[in-house]
Amino acid sequence: MRNRSVGWSTGIALALLMVIALAFGSAVHAGEKKQAPQDHNKKASEEKFMDWGFGLFIHWGPVAQIGKEISWPVHDASQEFRDKYFSLYKTFNPVKFNPERWAELAKDAGMEYVVFTTKHHAGFCMYDSKYTDYDIMNTPYGKDITARVGQAFRDENVAVGWYYSPSDWHYLYKTGHKGKYDYGMVVPKHTKPYGTHNLTLLEYERKQIEELLTNYGKTEVMWYDGNATGLKKHTWKLAPDVLIARSVIKTPEQKLPKKPLEGPWETCMTMGRQWDYKPNDNYKSVTQLVHNLVKIRAMGGNYLLNVGPKPDGTLPEPQVRILKGLARWMKTNAEAIHGVRAWKTPQEGDVWFTRKKDRSAVYAVMLRWPEKSRVMFKTLKDVPVKSVRLLGMSDELEWEKGGKGLSVHLPSAKPCDHAWTLKIVPREQE
């Protein structure tokens, strides 16, 4: 009896342990199922984004045929003009479209990522979407422009991102909206059937996001220009490593902030006055754009610089010249722009500072060539200096440290135009 009793007790104990283990396992599994959906950019994606520093924005669509701004002319337009605007795709035929040339120019200019407008506020899709007939496949051109853009830039090792506007004014046009078209459309509130599959606007846009993230190779950035309610978490569910720019991070438009912003951020800016192609646009100088880039990087941000291709698919010559001018400057100074972070002090007069991500160097970018051959940097007085070199020249420069700061003797010749970079290597790093 004793042995049977012990065996029975042991069996009961084992059974209880199994029940507890199963219950614990079920609880853990249930906890995994209830894990909150991703609601932020991953830290690794943010770090990679900040490493890039400089990107190309591309605004393009059928509107290039009339040289007006993309989408916005229909914001408060007559029905007659809206009829004309929403019919422009019927004559869009960019027979000279050559994205390989665009990608080559961008790569030479030191641009590490591209953001291409797949759908702007007016709703026209520059890619093959099975959810609408209002897309590039129903133009005389009839080929998937977005697919070619993605392939061309990846071939140049440039990261690819897609601009997608949650606003869809073609939806408003087709559903009979007569008033002003709203940039901040709250997409989930629009429930009238739309598109070739008669979906609500939110369902329609989620399906299109799935197309962009599934059919077009690796996507690194999504740029939601507007109220992205219902799209952001859907994006991260499909592609957790995608960095969502506008609608998540700060994206000042056409201006530089007055002081550094927290976290990753990005200024987007036109070369001229208009995002889309404008004949005889008034362009900024290469010097101005270089200075913008330097200031933005010194404040810890990214610079997304826009081009607007012509109706035939070529870039306007002034934009090509600007990209080539940027390339010449970046050939000498790129290491002060890529893989850097804001230093403890953004600027000292006309000099702006960045530091290498691994802290192996501090860069002092001079926006004005000093009148005297010997210059003093008060901000660098506490840096234990190993060496100082002017980027573009191989020889080390003469320097000395004193109570007032770091004094550097500059050569008489300039290695480049627009701005000049001193590379200061701290002593403990070598």
C-alpha positions as CSV (number, residue, x, y, z in Angstrom):
1,M,0.0,0.0,0.0
2,R,2.8,2.4,0.8
3,N,4.5,2.1,-2.6
4,R,1.1,2.5,-4.4
5,S,0.3,5.6,-2.3
6,V,3.7,7.1,-3.1
7,G,3.2,6.4,-6.8
8,W,-0.3,7.8,-6.7
9,S,1.0,11.0,-5.0
10,T,3.8,11.4,-7.4
11,G,1.5,11.0,-10.3
12,I,-0.8,13.7,-9.0
13,A,2.2,16.0,-8.5
14,L,3.4,15.4,-12.0
15,A,0.0,16.1,-13.4
16,L,-0.3,19.3,-11.5
17,L,3.1,20.4,-12.8
18,M,2.0,19.7,-16.3
19,V,-1.1,21.7,-15.9
20,I,0.9,24.6,-14.5
21,A,3.4,24.4,-17.3
22,L,0.7,24.4,-19.9
23,A,-1.1,27.3,-18.3
24,F,2.2,29.3,-18.1
25,G,3.0,28.5,-21.7
26,S,-0.5,29.5,-22.8
27,A,-0.2,32.7,-20.9
28,V,3.1,33.5,-22.5
29,H,1.7,32.7,-25.9
30,A,-1.3,34.8,-25.3
31,G,1.0,37.6,-24.2
32,E,2.9,37.3,-27.5
33,K,-0.4,37.5,-29.4
34,K,-1.4,40.6,-27.6
35,Q,1.9,42.4,-28.2
36,A,1.2,46.0,-29.2
37,P,1.7,46.8,-32.8
38,Q,4.8,48.8,-33.7
39,D,4.1,52.5,-33.4
40,H,7.5,54.1,-34.0
41,N,10.6,54.0,-36.2
42,K,13.2,51.5,-35.2
43,K,16.3,52.9,-33.7
44,A,18.5,51.1,-36.2
45,S,16.5,52.6,-39.1
46,E,16.8,56.1,-37.6
47,E,20.6,55.7,-37.2
48,K,20.9,54.6,-40.9
49,F,18.8,57.5,-42.0
50,M,20.9,60.0,-40.0
51,D,24.1,58.4,-41.5
52,W,22.9,59.2,-45.1
53,G,22.4,62.9,-44.4
54,F,21.6,64.0,-48.0
55,G,18.9,62.8,-50.3
56,L,17.1,63.5,-53.6
57,F,13.4,64.3,-53.7
58,I,11.6,63.9,-57.0
59,H,8.2,65.5,-57.7
60,W,6.8,64.5,-61.1
61,G,3.6,63.7,-62.8
62,P,1.3,64.6,-65.7
63,V,1.1,68.2,-64.4
64,A,4.6,68.8,-65.8
65,Q,2.9,69.3,-69.1
66,I,1.4,72.6,-68.0
67,G,4.3,73.7,-65.8
68,K,2.2,74.3,-62.7
69,E,2.7,73.1,-59.2
70,I,1.8,69.5,-58.6
71,S,-1.8,69.0,-57.2
72,W,-2.2,72.4,-55.5
73,P,-3.8,74.2,-58.5
74,V,-7.0,72.1,-58.0
75,H,-7.2,72.9,-54.2
76,D,-9.7,75.7,-54.8
77,A,-10.3,75.6,-58.6
78,S,-13.2,75.8,-60.9
79,Q,-14.9,72.6,-62.1
80,E,-13.6,73.4,-65.6
81,F,-10.0,73.5,-64.5
82,R,-10.4,70.4,-62.4
83,D,-11.8,68.6,-65.5
84,K,-8.7,69.6,-67.4
85,Y,-6.3,68.8,-64.6
86,F,-7.6,65.3,-64.0
87,S,-7.4,64.6,-67.7
88,L,-3.7,65.5,-68.1
89,Y,-2.7,61.8,-67.8
90,K,-4.3,61.1,-71.2
91,T,-1.5,63.0,-72.9
92,F,1.4,62.2,-70.6
93,N,4.2,60.5,-72.6
94,P,7.8,61.0,-71.2
95,V,9.6,59.3,-74.0
96,K,13.0,60.5,-72.8
97,F,12.6,59.2,-69.3
98,N,16.0,57.9,-68.2
99,P,16.2,57.2,-64.4
100,E,19.6,55.7,-64.8
101,R,20.9,59.2,-65.6
102,W,19.0,60.7,-62.6
103,A,20.5,58.0,-60.3
104,E,24.0,58.6,-61.6
105,L,23.8,62.4,-61.0
106,A,22.4,61.9,-57.5
107,K,25.0,59.4,-56.5
108,D,27.8,61.7,-57.8
109,A,26.3,64.5,-55.8
110,G,26.6,62.5,-52.6
111,M,22.9,61.7,-52.2
112,E,22.5,58.5,-50.3
113,Y,18.7,58.1,-50.6
114,V,15.9,59.1,-53.0
115,V,12.2,59.8,-52.3
116,F,10.0,59.5,-55.3
117,T,6.4,60.8,-55.5
118,T,4.3,57.7,-56.2
119,K,1.0,59.5,-55.5
120,H,0.6,63.1,-54.7
121,H,-2.5,64.9,-53.3
122,A,-4.2,64.8,-56.7
123,G,-4.3,61.0,-56.6
124,F,-2.5,60.1,-59.8
125,C,-0.3,56.9,-59.3
126,M,3.1,56.9,-61.0
127,Y,3.1,53.1,-60.7
128,D,1.0,50.1,-61.8
129,S,-1.8,49.8,-59.3
130,K,-4.5,47.3,-59.8
131,Y,-6.8,49.3,-57.6
132,T,-7.2,52.3,-59.9
133,D,-7.2,53.2,-63.6
134,Y,-5.9,56.7,-62.7
135,D,-2.3,55.6,-63.1
136,I,0.8,55.5,-65.3
137,M,-0.3,52.4,-67.1
138,N,-3.3,54.3,-68.6
139,T,-1.2,57.0,-70.2
140,P,0.3,57.0,-73.7
141,Y,3.6,56.1,-72.0
142,G,2.1,53.0,-70.5
143,K,5.1,51.7,-68.5
144,D,5.7,51.5,-64.8
145,I,7.9,54.5,-63.9
146,T,8.2,53.8,-60.2
147,A,9.6,50.3,-60.9
148,R,12.3,51.8,-63.1
149,V,13.1,54.5,-60.6
150,G,13.6,52.0,-57.9
151,Q,15.8,49.7,-60.0
152,A,18.0,52.6,-61.3
153,F,18.7,54.0,-57.9
154,R,19.4,50.6,-56.2
155,D,21.8,49.9,-59.0
156,E,23.7,53.0,-57.8
157,N,23.5,51.8,-54.2
158,V,21.1,54.6,-53.3
159,A,18.4,53.7,-50.8
160,V,14.9,54.0,-52.1
161,G,11.9,55.7,-50.5
162,W,8.4,56.4,-51.7
163,Y,6.4,59.6,-51.2
164,Y,2.7,58.8,-50.8
165,S,0.0,61.4,-50.0
166,P,-2.9,60.2,-47.8
167,S,-5.0,63.0,-49.3
168,D,-6.6,61.9,-52.6
169,W,-8.3,64.7,-54.5
170,H,-9.2,62.4,-57.4
171,Y,-11.3,60.6,-54.9
172,L,-13.1,63.9,-54.0
173,Y,-13.4,64.7,-57.7
174,K,-15.0,61.3,-58.5
175,T,-17.3,61.4,-55.5
176,G,-18.7,64.8,-56.3
177,H,-16.9,67.1,-53.8
178,K,-17.4,70.7,-55.1
179,G,-15.7,72.8,-52.4
180,K,-12.0,73.3,-51.5
181,Y,-9.9,70.1,-51.5
182,D,-8.4,69.4,-48.0
183,Y,-4.7,68.7,-47.6
184,G,-5.4,67.1,-44.2
185,M,-8.1,64.7,-45.3
186,V,-8.8,62.2,-42.5
187,V,-8.8,59.2,-44.7
188,P,-10.9,56.8,-42.5
189,K,-13.8,59.2,-42.6
190,H,-14.2,58.8,-46.4
191,T,-16.4,55.7,-47.0
192,K,-17.8,56.1,-50.5
193,P,-16.7,53.2,-52.8
194,Y,-13.7,54.2,-54.9
195,G,-11.4,52.6,-57.5
196,T,-11.6,49.5,-59.6
197,H,-12.4,47.4,-56.5
198,N,-15.0,49.7,-54.9
199,L,-13.1,50.1,-51.7
200,T,-13.3,52.8,-49.0
201,L,-10.5,55.3,-49.2
202,L,-8.7,53.7,-46.2
203,E,-9.0,50.2,-47.7
204,Y,-7.8,51.5,-51.1
205,E,-4.8,53.3,-49.6
206,R,-3.8,50.3,-47.5
207,K,-3.9,48.1,-50.6
208,Q,-1.7,50.5,-52.5
209,I,0.8,50.7,-49.6
210,E,1.0,46.9,-49.8
211,E,1.7,47.2,-53.5
212,L,4.5,49.6,-52.9
213,L,6.1,47.6,-50.1
214,T,5.7,44.2,-51.9
215,N,6.1,44.7,-55.6
216,Y,8.9,47.3,-55.8
217,G,12.0,45.9,-54.1
218,K,13.4,47.0,-50.8
219,T,11.8,50.1,-49.5
220,E,13.8,52.1,-46.9
221,V,11.6,55.2,-46.4
222,M,7.9,56.0,-46.6
223,W,7.1,59.7,-46.8
224,Y,3.4,60.3,-45.8
225,D,2.6,63.9,-46.7
226,G,-0.5,64.5,-44.6
227,N,-2.7,62.8,-42.0
228,A,-1.5,59.1,-42.1
229,T,-4.0,57.8,-39.6
230,G,-4.5,54.1,-40.4
231,L,-1.4,53.9,-42.6
232,K,1.6,54.1,-40.3
233,K,1.0,51.0,-38.2
234,H,-0.1,49.2,-41.3
235,T,3.2,50.1,-42.9
236,W,5.3,48.8,-40.0
237,K,3.2,45.6,-39.9
238,L,4.2,45.0,-43.5
239,A,7.8,46.3,-43.2
240,P,9.0,46.9,-39.6
241,D,12.4,48.3,-40.7
242,V,10.9,51.0,-42.9
243,L,11.6,54.5,-41.7
244,I,8.5,56.7,-41.9
245,A,9.6,60.3,-42.4
246,R,6.9,63.0,-42.5
247,S,4.0,62.1,-40.2
248,V,6.5,60.7,-37.7
249,I,9.7,62.8,-37.6
250,K,10.0,66.6,-38.0
251,T,10.3,67.7,-41.6
252,P,10.6,71.5,-42.0
253,E,9.7,72.5,-45.5
254,Q,11.6,75.1,-47.5
255,K,13.4,76.4,-44.4
256,L,16.1,75.6,-41.9
257,P,15.4,75.5,-38.2
258,K,17.0,78.2,-36.0
259,K,18.5,75.6,-33.7
260,P,19.0,71.8,-33.6
261,L,15.9,69.7,-33.3
262,E,15.6,66.5,-31.2
263,G,15.9,63.1,-32.8
264,P,16.2,62.5,-36.6
265,W,14.7,65.3,-38.7
266,E,14.8,66.4,-42.3
267,T,14.5,69.6,-44.2
268,C,13.0,69.2,-47.7
269,M,13.6,72.0,-50.2
270,T,13.2,72.9,-53.9
271,M,16.1,74.0,-56.0
272,G,13.9,76.7,-57.4
273,R,10.5,78.0,-56.4
274,Q,8.3,75.1,-57.4
275,W,8.3,71.4,-56.5
276,D,7.2,70.2,-59.9
277,Y,8.7,71.3,-63.2
278,K,8.4,75.0,-63.9
279,P,9.8,76.6,-67.1
280,N,12.3,79.3,-66.4
281,D,12.3,78.7,-62.6
282,N,14.4,80.9,-60.4
283,Y,17.1,78.6,-59.0
284,K,19.2,78.8,-55.9
285,S,23.0,78.9,-56.4
286,V,25.2,75.9,-55.6
287,T,26.9,77.9,-52.9
288,Q,23.5,78.5,-51.2
289,L,22.6,74.8,-51.4
290,V,26.0,73.7,-50.1
291,H,25.7,76.1,-47.2
292,N,22.2,74.8,-46.4
293,L,23.5,71.3,-46.4
294,V,26.4,72.1,-44.1
295,K,24.1,74.0,-41.6
296,I,21.5,71.2,-41.6
297,R,24.1,68.5,-40.9
298,A,25.7,70.6,-38.2
299,M,22.3,70.8,-36.5
300,G,21.8,67.0,-36.8
301,G,19.3,66.9,-39.7
302,N,19.1,65.5,-43.2
303,Y,18.7,67.6,-46.4
304,L,16.2,66.3,-49.0
305,L,16.8,68.4,-52.1
306,N,14.1,68.3,-54.8
307,V,14.2,68.1,-58.6
308,G,11.2,68.3,-61.0
309,P,11.6,66.5,-64.3
310,K,10.3,67.9,-67.5
311,P,7.3,66.4,-69.4
312,D,9.6,64.4,-71.6
313,G,11.3,62.8,-68.7
314,T,14.6,64.7,-68.7
315,L,15.9,67.0,-65.9
316,P,16.0,70.7,-66.7
317,E,19.5,71.8,-67.5
318,P,19.8,74.2,-64.5
319,Q,19.0,71.3,-62.2
320,V,21.7,69.1,-63.9
321,R,24.2,71.9,-63.5
322,I,23.4,72.2,-59.8
323,L,23.8,68.5,-59.2
324,K,27.1,68.5,-61.0
325,G,28.2,71.5,-58.9
326,L,27.2,69.7,-55.7
327,A,29.1,66.6,-56.9
328,R,32.3,68.6,-57.3
329,W,32.0,69.9,-53.7
330,M,31.1,66.6,-52.3
331,K,34.0,64.9,-54.0
332,T,36.2,66.8,-51.6
333,N,34.0,67.2,-48.5
334,A,31.7,64.2,-48.3
335,E,33.2,62.8,-45.1
336,A,32.1,65.9,-43.2
337,I,28.5,65.2,-44.4
338,H,28.0,61.4,-44.4
339,G,28.0,59.3,-41.2
340,V,28.2,62.4,-38.9
341,R,26.2,63.8,-36.1
342,A,25.8,67.2,-34.5
343,W,28.8,68.3,-32.4
344,K,28.4,70.0,-29.0
345,T,28.3,73.4,-30.7
346,P,26.7,73.8,-34.1
347,Q,28.6,76.9,-35.2
348,E,31.1,79.6,-34.4
349,G,30.5,82.6,-36.7
350,D,30.8,81.4,-40.3
351,V,32.1,78.0,-39.2
352,W,29.8,75.0,-38.7
353,F,30.8,71.8,-37.0
354,T,30.0,68.1,-37.4
355,R,31.6,65.1,-35.8
356,K,32.1,61.6,-37.1
357,K,29.6,59.1,-35.7
358,D,32.4,57.1,-34.0
359,R,33.9,60.4,-32.7
360,S,37.1,59.8,-34.6
361,A,37.1,63.4,-36.1
362,V,35.5,66.8,-35.7
363,Y,34.9,68.8,-38.9
364,A,35.0,72.6,-39.0
365,V,33.3,73.7,-42.3
366,M,34.1,77.3,-43.1
367,L,31.4,79.0,-45.2
368,R,33.7,82.0,-45.9
369,W,37.4,81.8,-46.6
370,P,39.2,83.8,-43.9
371,E,41.1,86.9,-44.9
372,K,44.0,86.0,-42.7
373,S,46.1,82.9,-43.2
374,R,46.0,82.0,-39.5
375,V,42.6,81.4,-38.0
376,M,41.5,80.8,-34.4
377,F,38.6,78.5,-33.3
378,K,37.6,79.2,-29.7
379,T,35.1,76.3,-29.8
380,L,38.0,73.8,-30.2
381,K,40.1,74.9,-27.3
382,D,39.2,71.9,-25.2
383,V,39.8,69.3,-28.0
384,P,43.1,67.4,-27.5
385,V,44.3,67.6,-31.1
386,K,46.4,64.9,-32.9
387,S,46.3,66.5,-36.4
388,V,44.6,69.1,-38.6
389,R,44.1,68.8,-42.3
390,L,42.2,70.7,-45.0
391,L,40.0,68.3,-46.9
392,G,41.2,68.2,-50.5
393,M,44.9,68.5,-49.5
394,S,47.2,65.8,-48.4
395,D,49.6,67.6,-46.1
396,E,48.8,68.3,-42.5
397,L,48.5,71.9,-41.5
398,E,50.5,73.8,-38.9
399,W,48.5,74.4,-35.7
400,E,48.9,75.3,-32.1
401,K,46.7,75.2,-28.9
402,G,46.5,78.1,-26.5
403,G,44.2,79.5,-23.9
404,K,42.0,81.1,-26.5
405,G,41.5,78.1,-28.7
406,L,43.0,76.2,-31.7
407,S,45.0,78.3,-34.1
408,V,45.4,76.9,-37.6
409,H,47.6,78.2,-40.4
410,L,45.7,77.9,-43.8
411,P,47.4,77.4,-47.2
412,S,47.1,80.1,-49.8
413,A,45.3,77.9,-52.3
414,K,41.7,76.7,-51.9
415,P,41.0,73.0,-52.7
416,C,37.4,73.7,-53.8
417,D,34.6,76.3,-54.0
418,H,31.7,77.2,-51.8
419,A,32.9,76.0,-48.4
420,W,36.1,74.5,-46.9
421,T,36.5,71.8,-44.3
422,L,39.1,71.3,-41.6
423,K,39.4,67.8,-40.3
424,I,40.5,67.8,-36.7
425,V,41.6,64.4,-35.3
426,P,41.5,64.2,-31.5
427,R,44.7,62.8,-29.9
428,E,43.0,59.9,-28.0
429,Q,41.5,58.5,-31.2
430,E,44.7,57.5,-32.9
